[in-house]
Amino acid sequence: MKPVALGLIGCGVIGKAHARTTSQSSLVDLIAVADSIPERSQEVAKEYKVPTTYLDGMELLEDKRLEAVILALPAGFRTKLALQSLKNGLHAIIEKPIAMNADEVESIISARGDLVAVCGCSRPRFSGSAQFAVNFVASDALGEIRVINCRAINSAGEPPKADPPAWRLKKAQNGGGILMNWGCYDLDYLLGLAGWKLKPIMVLGKTWTVPPLYESHVTSGSDAETHVTAIIICEGGTVINYERSEYTSARSESMWQITGAKGSLHLKMVGRDDSITFDEGSTEHGVTPKVIYPQSESQINGMLAQLDDFAMAIREGRQPETNLEKVLMVQKITDAIYESSDKGITVKIK
């Protein structure tokens, strides 16, 4: 098929990753990049042989050669560009978090029309282990899902040699901290494993900013959270227990578990070990652990898989494997966690 003519706005860390991914795909052709720091766009253009660079993202969106765009800049600057790209008839890959809040996501959905638009937060669900887990859960091998646990803790290390990107912990630029940066991945993954059948209705959450002990590890003036925990109640009684942190005075660990009436799954969202264990329950033997998905030697590149699906959806005139309506649910949960933490109350999800 003819490659999709693609533009990239934002040439920071994640933008460079997108540029590298486009070079690995035969389905797209990166022909223009933009960044407010010209050295960044010029570096990407030189490394990946991109013919055109722009200083302003809005100017790139007026390039008549383009069919689609990747928006790889902080959420605080992204919605305006997303709305303009859709207005200009451009399909869009929107980096995570998709927007600052659910209202902005709804405005993007309203502007999408028949165009193809996806968000980067769904990348982990393109892995082989995730697809296997989705099918396993759908087979009813677990029975009624009762509890989903996700605990991902990253210990504090030594102070960084250079300041991390300022936007990562600035509410005004990114809408929040670890919950916006990683929570969108986590929640999208968990809801996806359950086949998007869970309907969250109530949230009790709490967030904390960086501990004084590690203030030297983050950019001066950081005001967003580095630690979040929440209980999410779904229709039918399923409970999601969620915790994610960075710069933490605790050892690093991660635990992903889906517990049903007939058994439970142990798995990981990302990492070198993508094996899955099924703890099968029975009246005769109690619980018997079984490795049902062995660790694979070659893991799927989620960013590349999403990019190729995005390009094929454009050419085939279909919707992509993931859609913005699912991302909206993730953002509604996120907004509810923030509101719950700020007000100290349980929050209902509309």
HUWO-V791745 format. One record per residue. RES is the residue in three letters. SS is DSSP state (A for helix, B for strand, O for the rest). Layout:
res->RES ss->SS
res->RES ss->SS
This chain:
res->MET ss->O
res->LYS ss->O
res->PRO ss->O
res->VAL ss->B
res->ALA ss->B
res->LEU ss->B
res->GLY ss->B
res->LEU ss->B
res->ILE ss->B
res->GLY ss->O
res->CYS ss->O
res->GLY ss->O
res->VAL ss->A
res->ILE ss->A
res->GLY ss->A
res->LYS ss->A
res->ALA ss->A
res->HIS ss->A
res->ALA ss->A
res->ARG ss->A
res->THR ss->A
res->THR ss->A
res->SER ss->A
res->GLN ss->O
res->SER ss->O
res->SER ss->O
res->LEU ss->O
res->VAL ss->B
res->ASP ss->B
res->LEU ss->B
res->ILE ss->B
res->ALA ss->B
res->VAL ss->B
res->ALA ss->B
res->ASP ss->O
res->SER ss->O
res->ILE ss->O
res->PRO ss->A
res->GLU ss->A
res->ARG ss->A
res->SER ss->A
res->GLN ss->A
res->GLU ss->A
res->VAL ss->A
res->ALA ss->A
res->LYS ss->A
res->GLU ss->A
res->TYR ss->O
res->LYS ss->O
res->VAL ss->O
res->PRO ss->O
res->THR ss->B
res->THR ss->B
res->TYR ss->B
res->LEU ss->O
res->ASP ss->O
res->GLY ss->A
res->MET ss->A
res->GLU ss->A
res->LEU ss->A
res->LEU ss->O
res->GLU ss->O
res->ASP ss->O
res->LYS ss->O
res->ARG ss->O
res->LEU ss->O
res->GLU ss->O
res->ALA ss->B
res->VAL ss->B
res->ILE ss->B
res->LEU ss->B
res->ALA ss->O
res->LEU ss->O
res->PRO ss->O
res->ALA ss->A
res->GLY ss->A
res->PHE ss->A
res->ARG ss->A
res->THR ss->A
res->LYS ss->A
res->LEU ss->A
res->ALA ss->A
res->LEU ss->A
res->GLN ss->A
res->SER ss->A
res->LEU ss->A
res->LYS ss->A
res->ASN ss->O
res->GLY ss->O
res->LEU ss->O
res->HIS ss->B
res->ALA ss->B
res->ILE ss->B
res->ILE ss->B
res->GLU ss->O
res->LYS ss->O
res->PRO ss->O
res->ILE ss->O
res->ALA ss->O
res->MET ss->O
res->ASN ss->O
res->ALA ss->A
res->ASP ss->A
res->GLU ss->A
res->VAL ss->A
res->GLU ss->A
res->SER ss->A
res->ILE ss->A
res->ILE ss->A
res->SER ss->A
res->ALA ss->A
res->ARG ss->A
res->GLY ss->O
res->ASP ss->O
res->LEU ss->O
res->VAL ss->O
res->ALA ss->B
res->VAL ss->B
res->CYS ss->B
res->GLY ss->A
res->CYS ss->A
res->SER ss->A
res->ARG ss->A
res->PRO ss->A
res->ARG ss->A
res->PHE ss->A
res->SER ss->O
res->GLY ss->A
res->SER ss->A
res->ALA ss->A
res->GLN ss->A
res->PHE ss->A
res->ALA ss->A
res->VAL ss->A
res->ASN ss->A
res->PHE ss->A
res->VAL ss->A
res->ALA ss->A
res->SER ss->O
res->ASP ss->O
res->ALA ss->O
res->LEU ss->O
res->GLY ss->O
res->GLU ss->O
res->ILE ss->B
res->ARG ss->B
res->VAL ss->B
res->ILE ss->B
res->ASN ss->B
res->CYS ss->B
res->ARG ss->B
res->ALA ss->B
res->ILE ss->B
res->ASN ss->B
res->SER ss->B
res->ALA ss->O
res->GLY ss->O
res->GLU ss->O
res->PRO ss->O
res->PRO ss->O
res->LYS ss->O
res->ALA ss->O
res->ASP ss->O
res->PRO ss->O
res->PRO ss->O
res->ALA ss->A
res->TRP ss->A
res->ARG ss->A
res->LEU ss->A
res->LYS ss->O
res->LYS ss->A
res->ALA ss->A
res->GLN ss->A
res->ASN ss->A
res->GLY ss->O
res->GLY ss->O
res->GLY ss->O
res->ILE ss->A
res->LEU ss->A
res->MET ss->A
res->ASN ss->A
res->TRP ss->A
res->GLY ss->A
res->CYS ss->A
res->TYR ss->A
res->ASP ss->A
res->LEU ss->A
res->ASP ss->A
res->TYR ss->A
res->LEU ss->A
res->LEU ss->A
res->GLY ss->A
res->LEU ss->A
res->ALA ss->O
res->GLY ss->O
res->TRP ss->O
res->LYS ss->O
res->LEU ss->O
res->LYS ss->O
res->PRO ss->B
res->ILE ss->B
res->MET ss->B
res->VAL ss->B
res->LEU ss->B
res->GLY ss->B
res->LYS ss->B
res->THR ss->B
res->TRP ss->B
res->THR ss->O
res->VAL ss->O
res->PRO ss->O
res->PRO ss->A
res->LEU ss->A
res->TYR ss->A
res->GLU ss->A
res->SER ss->A
res->HIS ss->A
res->VAL ss->O
res->THR ss->O
res->SER ss->O
res->GLY ss->O
res->SER ss->O
res->ASP ss->O
res->ALA ss->O
res->GLU ss->O
res->THR ss->O
res->HIS ss->B
res->VAL ss->B
res->THR ss->B
res->ALA ss->B
res->ILE ss->B
res->ILE ss->B
res->ILE ss->B
res->CYS ss->B
res->GLU ss->A
res->GLY ss->A
res->GLY ss->A
res->THR ss->O
res->VAL ss->B
res->ILE ss->B
res->ASN ss->B
res->TYR ss->B
res->GLU ss->B
res->ARG ss->B
res->SER ss->B
res->GLU ss->B
res->TYR ss->B
res->THR ss->B
res->SER ss->O
res->ALA ss->O
res->ARG ss->O
res->SER ss->O
res->GLU ss->B
res->SER ss->B
res->MET ss->B
res->TRP ss->B
res->GLN ss->B
res->ILE ss->B
res->THR ss->B
res->GLY ss->B
res->ALA ss->O
res->LYS ss->O
res->GLY ss->B
res->SER ss->B
res->LEU ss->B
res->HIS ss->B
res->LEU ss->B
res->LYS ss->O
res->MET ss->O
res->VAL ss->O
res->GLY ss->O
res->ARG ss->O
res->ASP ss->O
res->ASP ss->O
res->SER ss->O
res->ILE ss->B
res->THR ss->B
res->PHE ss->B
res->ASP ss->B
res->GLU ss->B
res->GLY ss->B
res->SER ss->B
res->THR ss->O
res->GLU ss->O
res->HIS ss->O
res->GLY ss->B
res->VAL ss->B
res->THR ss->B
res->PRO ss->B
res->LYS ss->B
res->VAL ss->B
res->ILE ss->B
res->TYR ss->B
res->PRO ss->O
res->GLN ss->O
res->SER ss->O
res->GLU ss->O
res->SER ss->O
res->GLN ss->O
res->ILE ss->O
res->ASN ss->O
res->GLY ss->A
res->MET ss->A
res->LEU ss->A
res->ALA ss->A
res->GLN ss->A
res->LEU ss->A
res->ASP ss->A
res->ASP ss->A
res->PHE ss->A
res->ALA ss->A
res->MET ss->A
res->ALA ss->A
res->ILE ss->A
res->ARG ss->A
res->GLU ss->A
res->GLY ss->O
res->ARG ss->O
res->GLN ss->O
res->PRO ss->O
res->GLU ss->O
res->THR ss->O
res->ASN ss->O
res->LEU ss->A
res->GLU ss->A
res->LYS ss->A
res->VAL ss->A
res->LEU ss->A
res->MET ss->A
res->VAL ss->A
res->GLN ss->A
res->LYS ss->A
res->ILE ss->A
res->THR ss->A
res->ASP ss->A
res->ALA ss->A
res->ILE ss->A
res->TYR ss->A
res->GLU ss->A
res->SER ss->A
res->SER ss->A
res->ASP ss->A
res->LYS ss->A
res->GLY ss->O
res->ILE ss->O
res->THR ss->O
res->VAL ss->B
res->LYS ss->B
res->ILE ss->O
res->LYS ss->O
